[in-house]
Amino acid sequence: MERQLKTIFPSVVQISEVEGAETLNRNLLQTIEDIRSVTPNARPDSWVSSVYTTLNSADRLHEMPEFAPLRDIILREASDFADTLRLNHRQYPLRISDCWFNIYGPKDGQEVHLHANNLISGSYYVKAPPGSSGLMFHSPMDGEMLSPPYTEMNALNSMALEMPVEEGMIVLFRSCLRHSVRPSATDDERISVSFNLAM
Ligand SMILES: [Fe+2]
């Protein structure tokens, strides 16, 4: 008997280490502190934790000269990811829709969500001290009410997977892929710059 197993509808995440991230992060931290000192927390009421975010306030960071080096990295990485996805971005160029930063204090996290009306989303990690949470991805097939007993957890049966994050790491994924952040286990701040791209 001939039998085939086919993996269909896989979820792909692109993870890159940015070269020269130390200098980049030092400059970004300064600008982030400057913005934070004059920008009230724009956290939506529906968010559970008290994470500080400039979502919906300072969300055009990619237009600021101070963020130009990171913007170029985002566009370069998104271009490669778009090639992987076979998006026709040569004919219909990708553009950054919005770009903002998030500061997670002690016990701050982020509920499961996705980024509607975009194609590619991602985060760059400016500060990720030991004990800070990774980026948790949730399977599009996690409709099971309870997790049955498994002999082994792997890519075929896991409903969630936490990617550890490090300073200087840039993570890209399709905007429809749901994700979350576990409550931070450190008193140190975890700082990420998040962004969306559309055609
Ligand atoms: Fe997100």
Boltz pocket constraint, residues with backbone or C-beta under 6 A from the ligand:
constraints:
  - pocket:
      binder: B
      contacts: [[A, 113], [A, 114], [A, 115], [A, 179], [A, 194]]
      max_distance: 6.0
